[in-house]
Amino acid sequence: MKKINIKKFEENKGKGTIYNHPDMFDYIDNNGYSIIQYGQSFSSKEENRQYSELITKEFTPYRYSFTYYNNGNLYTEIISFNNSLLIAKEYNRNGELVKETDFDKNFKHSFEQIHDFVLKEKNIDIYDTRQAVALRHDTPRSPLKKYYQIHVLKSSFVDGQWYSQPNYSFLIADETGQIVKSSEKK
C-alpha cells in the first residue's frame, strides 16, 4: 500500500527546488519524475490535516495525484492523461479500497489505442507533449458524442528550453476510431 512519509515531508517542507512555500516540498527523483508534496489543514485539529502529492514527468501526459490521511495512508489516487481522467480510487483510513472509477470504460478506445493509431497515421506521438496534446471528451448533447481531440504542436529547442505552439488539430470519433475533422492544411 502506498503511503507518504510524513516525517520526511515535515523535515523537508519549505526546502523545495521549484517552489518556496513553507508547507510544500518538491524534488526530482532518480527517474526524472517531478514530485510535489504539500500539507494542508482544514481546521486547527491535527486529525483534519491532509497531505497531497503530484507526480509528473517532463514531456509526458500522465499525471498521478494522491491525497493521504494524517496517518500517512492513501486516501485518494487519481491518474490522468493531460486533463482527461483515467482512474480514480478512494481508500478508507486503514488503506482499504472503497471505491474505484474507471473512466476508460465509458469509451470504446483507450488512449493507448489512440496513441497507436495517431502514430501510424500521422507519425505523431501523443505520449510526447512536445509533439501533441491529446484530450478526451464526452459530450452527450453534441452530434459527436465521444471523441478525442489531438492538438499537434510545433516545438523547437531555443536557448536551452523547449517552446511549443499550436500547429493544427484533429478529432477522432470514439465510435469509429477514425479521424472525422481536421484543421490541417493540405
C-alpha positions as CSV (number, residue, x, y, z in Angstrom):
1,M,0.0,0.0,0.0
2,K,1.3,3.5,-0.9
3,K,2.0,5.8,2.0
4,I,3.5,9.2,2.4
5,N,6.5,9.6,4.7
6,I,5.1,12.4,6.9
7,K,8.4,12.6,8.9
8,K,10.4,13.2,5.7
9,F,7.9,15.7,4.5
10,E,7.9,17.6,7.7
11,E,11.7,17.7,7.8
12,N,11.9,19.0,4.2
13,K,8.9,21.2,3.7
14,G,9.9,24.7,2.6
15,K,13.1,23.4,1.0
16,G,11.8,22.7,-2.5
17,T,13.7,23.1,-5.7
18,I,10.9,24.7,-7.6
19,Y,8.5,26.3,-5.1
20,N,9.5,28.2,-2.0
21,H,6.4,27.6,0.1
22,P,6.5,26.8,3.9
23,D,4.1,23.8,3.6
24,M,5.4,22.4,0.4
25,F,8.3,20.1,-0.7
26,D,9.2,19.3,-4.2
27,Y,12.1,17.4,-5.9
28,I,13.1,15.4,-8.9
29,D,13.6,11.7,-8.2
30,N,16.3,9.4,-9.8
31,N,13.9,8.5,-12.6
32,G,13.3,12.1,-13.6
33,Y,9.8,12.4,-12.0
34,S,8.9,15.7,-10.5
35,I,7.3,15.2,-7.1
36,I,5.4,18.0,-5.3
37,Q,4.1,17.3,-1.8
38,Y,2.2,19.6,0.4
39,G,0.3,19.6,3.6
40,Q,-3.0,21.3,4.3
41,S,-5.2,21.7,7.3
42,F,-8.9,22.2,7.2
43,S,-9.0,23.3,10.9
44,S,-6.6,23.6,13.9
45,K,-7.2,20.0,14.7
46,E,-4.4,17.7,13.7
47,E,-6.8,14.9,12.6
48,N,-8.1,17.3,9.9
49,R,-4.6,17.6,8.3
50,Q,-4.1,16.0,4.9
51,Y,-1.2,15.6,2.6
52,S,-1.2,15.7,-1.2
53,E,1.3,14.6,-3.8
54,L,1.5,15.3,-7.5
55,I,3.9,13.2,-9.7
56,T,4.6,14.2,-13.3
57,K,7.5,13.8,-15.7
58,E,8.6,16.3,-18.3
59,F,7.1,15.8,-21.8
60,T,4.7,13.1,-20.7
61,P,0.9,13.5,-20.5
62,Y,0.4,11.2,-17.4
63,R,-0.3,12.9,-14.1
64,Y,-0.5,11.0,-10.8
65,S,-2.3,12.7,-7.9
66,F,-2.5,11.3,-4.4
67,T,-4.0,12.6,-1.1
68,Y,-3.2,11.0,2.2
69,Y,-4.8,10.8,5.6
70,N,-2.9,12.3,8.6
71,N,-1.7,8.8,9.5
72,G,0.1,8.6,6.1
73,N,-2.3,6.1,4.5
74,L,-3.5,6.7,1.0
75,Y,-6.9,8.5,0.8
76,T,-7.4,9.1,-3.0
77,E,-5.5,8.2,-6.1
78,I,-6.1,9.8,-9.5
79,I,-4.4,9.0,-12.8
80,S,-5.0,11.4,-15.7
81,F,-3.8,11.8,-19.2
82,N,-3.4,15.6,-19.8
83,N,-6.7,16.8,-18.4
84,S,-8.6,13.6,-19.0
85,L,-9.3,11.3,-16.0
86,L,-8.4,7.7,-16.4
87,I,-8.8,6.1,-12.9
88,A,-9.9,7.5,-9.6
89,K,-9.7,5.4,-6.4
90,E,-10.7,6.1,-2.8
91,Y,-9.5,4.3,0.3
92,N,-10.6,4.3,3.9
93,R,-8.2,5.3,6.8
94,N,-6.9,1.7,7.0
95,G,-5.8,1.8,3.4
96,E,-8.6,-0.5,2.0
97,L,-10.0,0.4,-1.4
98,V,-13.7,1.5,-1.0
99,K,-14.4,3.0,-4.5
100,E,-12.9,2.8,-7.9
101,T,-14.0,4.7,-11.0
102,D,-12.6,3.6,-14.4
103,F,-13.2,6.4,-16.9
104,D,-11.9,4.3,-19.8
105,K,-14.9,2.0,-19.6
106,N,-17.1,4.7,-21.0
107,F,-15.1,4.8,-24.2
108,K,-14.6,2.2,-26.9
109,H,-11.0,3.3,-27.5
110,S,-8.3,3.9,-24.9
111,F,-5.5,6.5,-25.0
112,E,-3.2,3.6,-25.8
113,Q,-5.2,2.7,-28.9
114,I,-5.5,6.3,-30.0
115,H,-1.7,6.6,-29.5
116,D,-1.0,3.7,-31.8
117,F,-3.5,5.0,-34.4
118,V,-2.1,8.5,-34.4
119,L,1.5,7.2,-34.5
120,K,0.7,5.0,-37.5
121,E,-1.5,7.5,-39.4
122,K,0.3,10.8,-38.7
123,N,3.7,9.8,-37.2
124,I,2.9,11.8,-34.1
125,D,3.5,10.5,-30.6
126,I,0.8,11.7,-28.2
127,Y,2.9,10.4,-25.4
128,D,5.4,13.2,-26.1
129,T,3.8,16.6,-25.1
130,R,6.3,18.4,-27.3
131,Q,4.6,16.7,-30.3
132,A,0.9,16.8,-29.3
133,V,-1.7,17.2,-26.6
134,A,-4.5,14.6,-26.6
135,L,-7.8,15.2,-24.8
136,R,-10.8,13.1,-24.5
137,H,-14.4,14.4,-24.5
138,D,-17.8,13.0,-23.6
139,T,-20.4,15.5,-24.8
140,P,-23.8,13.8,-24.8
141,R,-25.7,16.7,-26.4
142,S,-23.4,17.3,-29.3
143,P,-23.5,15.5,-32.7
144,L,-20.1,13.9,-32.0
145,K,-20.8,12.4,-28.5
146,K,-17.4,10.9,-27.6
147,Y,-14.2,11.9,-29.2
148,Y,-10.5,12.5,-28.9
149,Q,-9.1,15.9,-29.7
150,I,-5.5,16.0,-30.8
151,H,-3.6,19.3,-30.9
152,V,-0.5,18.9,-32.9
153,L,2.4,21.2,-31.8
154,K,5.3,22.7,-33.5
155,S,8.2,22.6,-30.9
156,S,11.7,23.8,-31.0
157,F,14.6,23.9,-28.6
158,V,15.8,27.5,-28.1
159,D,18.3,28.8,-25.6
160,G,18.2,25.6,-23.5
161,Q,14.3,25.4,-23.4
162,W,11.5,23.8,-25.3
163,Y,8.9,26.1,-26.8
164,S,5.7,24.8,-28.4
165,Q,3.0,26.4,-30.3
166,P,-0.2,25.0,-31.9
167,N,0.2,23.8,-35.5
168,Y,-3.2,22.1,-36.2
169,S,-5.8,19.9,-34.6
170,F,-8.0,17.0,-35.5
171,L,-10.8,14.9,-34.0
172,I,-11.1,11.2,-33.7
173,A,-14.5,9.7,-33.2
174,D,-14.5,7.2,-30.3
175,E,-17.3,5.2,-32.1
176,T,-15.2,4.5,-35.2
177,G,-11.6,5.3,-34.1
178,Q,-11.2,7.3,-37.3
179,I,-10.4,11.0,-38.0
180,V,-13.6,12.9,-38.5
181,K,-12.4,16.5,-38.7
182,S,-9.0,18.2,-39.2
183,S,-7.7,21.8,-39.3
184,E,-4.6,20.5,-41.1
185,K,-3.6,22.5,-44.2
186,K,-3.4,20.3,-47.2
